[in-house]
């Protein structure tokens, strides 16, 4: 994971978990890694949800006249649990942009470790690894006879040691990564609150461009981006310690012009252009949200 710590004076409690990634657009983006406790709590909540689903399926089987001693009931429940654990995490992380119900509760989500788009193959890979990391050792411990036959004492000890090392791995690396994250090049971060800050919006809205350089954007132009890109743009305008990085502003201005199809015969002043675009995009997204239409990022429909 090509990241570096971000030092912010006066906030040493979370300093060890702060990272900075550079997006494919060349924009440095600060983030906060999820603590091991947050990850464990989210996983436990997801396991409880899956356990509740399994309980309901077993209850329905009994209510349907099945006997738990019937030869087909136990294999059916084992197959149902296998399918549930195999697709639960993948389904929700694909649908909810890196979040599961448990992660949503504890305010965490999975992202690409390099700041790019979280691809489906990365989500699938990290969740397939969970099978080897957690569920296979757990299954062997709970039902060794049905999987590998009777285990000698050293075999049980080996399985326990494997599970212990894998479960505690996030505690022993600075980026709180498990094996699935390392293989898939992902990490789990604390999901920031989606807040469109009023002071930046007011500043950008009142910072009128120079005479003859009044930029106007159509809904189609503004529709290219979502809330995530608005937050990135806000960070660019704010800069670090309140000082804008004008090199980053120039880069972003060029990227936006290319993305929205800004006429090449209409020259712009980059700082004013970025501020004005921010204000227009913010108003556009807020209007859409009032109508119940939420666009998370530029990849959303």
C-alpha positions as CSV (number, residue, x, y, z in Angstrom):
1,X,0.0,0.0,0.0
2,X,1.7,3.1,-1.2
3,X,0.6,5.5,1.4
4,X,2.3,7.8,3.9
5,X,1.2,9.1,7.3
6,X,-0.3,12.5,7.5
7,X,0.8,14.5,10.6
8,X,-1.8,16.9,12.0
9,X,-0.7,18.8,15.1
10,X,-2.9,18.5,18.1
11,X,-4.5,15.2,17.0
12,X,-2.0,12.6,18.1
13,X,-4.6,10.0,19.1
14,X,-5.5,9.1,15.5
15,X,-2.2,10.0,13.9
16,X,-1.0,6.4,13.6
17,X,-4.0,5.5,11.4
18,X,-3.9,8.6,9.1
19,X,-2.8,7.9,5.6
20,X,-2.6,9.8,2.4
21,X,-3.2,8.3,-1.0
22,X,-2.8,9.8,-4.4
23,X,-5.8,9.2,-6.7
24,X,-5.5,8.3,-10.4
25,X,-6.3,12.0,-11.1
26,X,-3.2,12.9,-9.2
27,X,-5.0,14.4,-6.2
28,X,-3.6,13.6,-2.6
29,X,-6.5,12.4,-0.5
30,X,-6.3,12.0,3.3
31,X,-8.1,9.1,5.0
32,X,-8.4,7.4,8.3
33,X,-7.9,3.7,8.5
34,X,-10.4,1.7,10.5
35,X,-9.1,0.6,13.9
36,X,-8.9,-3.1,14.6
37,X,-11.8,-2.8,17.1
38,X,-14.0,-1.2,14.4
39,X,-13.2,-4.0,12.0
40,X,-13.9,-6.7,14.6
41,X,-17.2,-5.1,15.6
42,X,-18.3,-4.8,12.0
43,X,-17.4,-8.4,11.3
44,X,-19.2,-9.6,14.4
45,X,-22.4,-7.7,13.5
46,X,-22.3,-9.3,10.0
47,X,-21.8,-12.8,11.6
48,X,-24.8,-12.1,13.9
49,X,-26.9,-11.2,10.9
50,X,-25.8,-14.4,9.1
51,X,-26.5,-16.4,12.2
52,X,-30.0,-14.9,12.4
53,X,-30.6,-15.8,8.8
54,X,-29.5,-19.4,9.5
55,X,-31.7,-19.6,12.5
56,X,-34.7,-18.5,10.4
57,X,-33.9,-21.1,7.7
58,X,-33.7,-23.8,10.3
59,X,-36.9,-22.7,12.0
60,X,-38.7,-22.7,8.6
61,X,-37.4,-26.2,7.9
62,X,-38.8,-27.4,11.3
63,X,-42.1,-25.6,10.8
64,X,-42.3,-27.3,7.4
65,X,-42.3,-30.7,9.1
66,X,-38.6,-31.6,8.9
67,X,-36.9,-33.3,11.7
68,X,-33.4,-32.1,12.7
69,X,-32.4,-35.8,12.8
70,X,-33.4,-36.2,9.1
71,X,-30.4,-37.1,7.0
72,X,-31.0,-34.1,4.6
73,X,-31.5,-31.3,7.1
74,X,-27.9,-31.0,8.4
75,X,-26.3,-31.0,4.8
76,X,-29.0,-28.5,3.7
77,X,-28.1,-26.1,6.5
78,X,-24.4,-26.6,5.9
79,X,-24.9,-25.8,2.2
80,X,-27.0,-22.8,3.0
81,X,-24.4,-21.5,5.4
82,X,-21.7,-22.0,2.8
83,X,-23.6,-20.1,0.2
84,X,-24.5,-17.3,2.6
85,X,-21.0,-16.7,3.9
86,X,-19.6,-17.0,0.3
87,X,-21.9,-14.3,-1.2
88,X,-23.0,-12.2,1.8
89,X,-19.9,-10.0,2.0
90,X,-19.4,-9.9,-1.8
91,X,-23.0,-8.9,-2.5
92,X,-23.2,-6.1,-0.1
93,X,-19.7,-4.7,-0.8
94,X,-20.5,-4.7,-4.5
95,X,-23.9,-3.1,-4.0
96,X,-23.0,-0.6,-1.2
97,X,-19.6,0.5,-2.5
98,X,-17.4,-1.4,-0.1
99,X,-19.8,-1.6,2.9
100,X,-21.8,-4.4,4.5
101,X,-24.6,-3.9,7.1
102,X,-22.1,-4.4,9.8
103,X,-19.6,-2.0,8.3
104,X,-22.4,0.6,7.9
105,X,-23.2,0.4,11.6
106,X,-19.6,1.0,12.6
107,X,-19.0,3.6,9.8
108,X,-16.4,1.8,7.9
109,X,-16.0,0.8,4.2
110,X,-13.5,-1.0,1.9
111,X,-11.6,1.1,-0.6
112,X,-8.8,0.5,-3.2
113,X,-5.5,1.0,-1.4
114,X,-4.1,3.1,-4.2
115,X,-7.1,5.5,-4.2
116,X,-8.7,4.2,-7.5
117,X,-12.1,2.7,-8.1
118,X,-12.9,-0.3,-6.0
119,X,-13.2,-3.0,-8.6
120,X,-15.4,-6.1,-8.5
121,X,-12.4,-8.5,-8.8
122,X,-10.8,-7.0,-5.7
123,X,-14.0,-7.4,-3.7
124,X,-14.4,-11.0,-4.8
125,X,-10.7,-11.8,-4.1
126,X,-10.7,-10.3,-0.6
127,X,-13.8,-12.2,0.3
128,X,-12.7,-15.5,-1.1
129,X,-9.6,-15.2,1.0
130,X,-11.8,-14.9,4.1
131,X,-12.8,-18.5,3.5
132,X,-9.2,-19.6,4.0
133,X,-8.5,-17.1,6.7
134,X,-11.5,-17.8,9.0
135,X,-14.2,-20.2,7.9
136,X,-12.1,-23.2,6.9
137,X,-10.2,-23.2,10.2
138,X,-13.4,-22.6,12.1
139,X,-15.2,-25.5,10.3
140,X,-12.3,-27.8,11.0
141,X,-12.4,-26.9,14.7
142,X,-16.2,-27.2,15.0
143,X,-16.7,-30.4,12.9
144,X,-13.3,-32.1,12.3
145,X,-14.8,-35.5,11.7
146,X,-17.0,-34.3,8.9
147,X,-14.2,-32.5,7.1
148,X,-10.8,-34.1,7.7
149,X,-11.4,-36.9,10.1
150,X,-10.3,-37.2,13.7
151,X,-7.5,-34.7,14.4
152,X,-4.5,-35.6,16.6
153,X,-3.6,-33.1,19.3
154,X,-0.9,-31.4,17.3
155,X,-3.3,-31.0,14.4
156,X,-5.8,-29.2,16.6
157,X,-3.0,-27.0,18.0
158,X,-1.9,-26.2,14.4
159,X,-5.4,-25.1,13.4
160,X,-5.8,-23.0,16.5
161,X,-2.4,-21.4,15.9
162,X,-3.3,-20.6,12.3
163,X,-6.7,-19.1,13.2
164,X,-5.0,-17.1,16.0
165,X,-2.4,-15.7,13.7
166,X,-4.8,-14.8,10.9
167,X,-7.4,-13.2,13.2
168,X,-4.7,-11.1,15.0
169,X,-2.8,-10.2,11.8
170,X,-4.4,-6.7,11.6
171,X,-3.0,-5.9,15.0
172,X,0.6,-6.5,13.8
173,X,0.8,-4.4,10.7
174,X,0.6,-0.6,10.6
175,X,-2.2,-0.5,8.0
176,X,-4.5,-2.9,9.8
177,X,-4.6,-5.3,6.8
178,X,-5.7,-8.9,6.8
179,X,-4.5,-11.4,4.2
180,X,-7.5,-10.7,1.9
181,X,-6.6,-7.0,1.9
182,X,-3.0,-7.7,1.1
183,X,-3.9,-10.0,-1.8
184,X,-6.6,-7.7,-3.2
185,X,-4.8,-4.4,-2.6
186,X,-7.6,-3.0,-0.5
187,X,-7.9,-1.4,2.9
188,X,-10.8,-0.6,5.3
189,X,-11.2,3.0,6.3
190,X,-13.5,5.0,8.5
191,X,-16.3,6.3,6.3
192,X,-16.4,10.1,6.5
193,X,-19.7,11.8,7.1
194,X,-21.1,13.1,3.9
195,X,-21.2,16.8,4.8
196,X,-21.2,19.6,2.2
197,X,-19.5,22.3,4.3
198,X,-21.3,25.7,4.3
199,X,-18.3,27.9,4.6
200,X,-16.6,26.5,1.5
201,X,-19.8,26.6,-0.4
202,X,-20.4,30.2,0.6
203,X,-16.8,31.2,-0.3
204,X,-16.9,29.6,-3.7
205,X,-20.4,31.0,-4.4
206,X,-19.4,34.5,-3.6
207,X,-15.9,34.4,-5.2
208,X,-17.1,35.8,-8.5
209,X,-14.7,35.5,-11.5
210,X,-13.1,38.5,-13.1
211,X,-15.2,40.5,-15.5
212,X,-15.8,38.6,-18.8
213,X,-14.9,35.2,-17.2
214,X,-18.3,34.2,-15.8
215,X,-18.5,30.4,-16.1
216,X,-21.8,28.6,-16.6
217,X,-22.3,24.9,-16.3
218,X,-25.1,22.8,-17.8
219,X,-26.8,20.0,-15.7
220,X,-25.1,17.5,-18.1
221,X,-21.7,18.9,-17.2
222,X,-22.4,18.8,-13.5
223,X,-23.9,15.3,-13.7
224,X,-20.5,13.8,-14.4
225,X,-19.5,13.8,-10.8
226,X,-21.0,12.8,-7.4
227,X,-20.6,13.4,-3.7
228,X,-17.2,11.7,-3.5
229,X,-15.7,13.9,-6.2
230,X,-17.2,17.0,-4.5
231,X,-15.5,16.1,-1.2
232,X,-12.2,15.6,-3.1
233,X,-12.7,19.0,-4.8
234,X,-13.4,20.5,-1.4
235,X,-10.1,19.2,-0.1
236,X,-8.3,20.8,-3.0
237,X,-9.9,24.2,-2.4
238,X,-9.1,24.0,1.3
239,X,-5.5,22.9,0.7
240,X,-3.4,21.9,3.7
241,X,-3.5,24.0,6.8
242,X,-5.8,26.4,4.9
243,X,-3.2,27.1,2.1
244,X,-4.4,25.9,-1.3
245,X,-2.1,23.8,-3.5
246,X,-2.3,25.7,-6.7
247,X,-0.4,23.0,-8.6
248,X,-3.2,20.6,-7.6
249,X,-5.8,23.2,-8.5
250,X,-4.3,23.5,-12.0
251,X,-4.3,19.7,-12.4
252,X,-7.9,19.4,-11.3
253,X,-9.1,22.3,-13.5
254,X,-7.7,20.6,-16.6
255,X,-9.2,17.2,-15.6
256,X,-12.6,18.8,-15.1
257,X,-12.5,20.6,-18.4
258,X,-11.6,17.4,-20.2
259,X,-14.3,15.4,-18.4
260,X,-17.2,17.8,-18.9
261,X,-16.2,18.8,-22.4
262,X,-15.5,22.5,-21.7
263,X,-15.1,24.4,-25.0
264,X,-11.4,24.8,-25.8
265,X,-12.1,28.3,-27.2
266,X,-13.2,29.5,-23.8
267,X,-10.1,30.0,-21.7
268,X,-10.4,29.9,-17.9
269,X,-8.6,31.1,-14.8
270,X,-8.1,27.8,-13.0
271,X,-8.6,28.9,-9.4
272,X,-11.8,30.8,-10.2
273,X,-13.0,28.0,-12.5
274,X,-12.5,25.4,-9.8
275,X,-14.3,27.5,-7.1
276,X,-17.2,28.3,-9.4
277,X,-17.5,24.6,-10.5
278,X,-17.5,23.5,-6.9
279,X,-20.3,25.9,-6.0
280,X,-22.4,24.9,-9.0
281,X,-21.8,21.1,-8.5
282,X,-22.7,21.5,-4.8
283,X,-26.0,23.2,-5.6
284,X,-26.7,20.6,-8.3
285,X,-26.1,17.6,-5.9
286,X,-28.1,19.2,-3.1
287,X,-31.0,19.8,-5.5
288,X,-30.9,16.2,-6.6
289,X,-30.8,15.0,-3.0
290,X,-33.9,17.0,-2.2
291,X,-35.6,15.1,-5.0
292,X,-34.4,11.8,-3.5
293,X,-31.7,11.2,-6.1
294,X,-28.3,10.6,-4.5
295,X,-25.2,10.2,-6.7
296,X,-22.4,8.8,-4.6
297,X,-19.6,9.2,-7.2
298,X,-18.9,9.5,-10.9
299,X,-19.3,5.7,-11.4
300,X,-22.9,5.7,-10.0
301,X,-25.8,5.7,-12.4
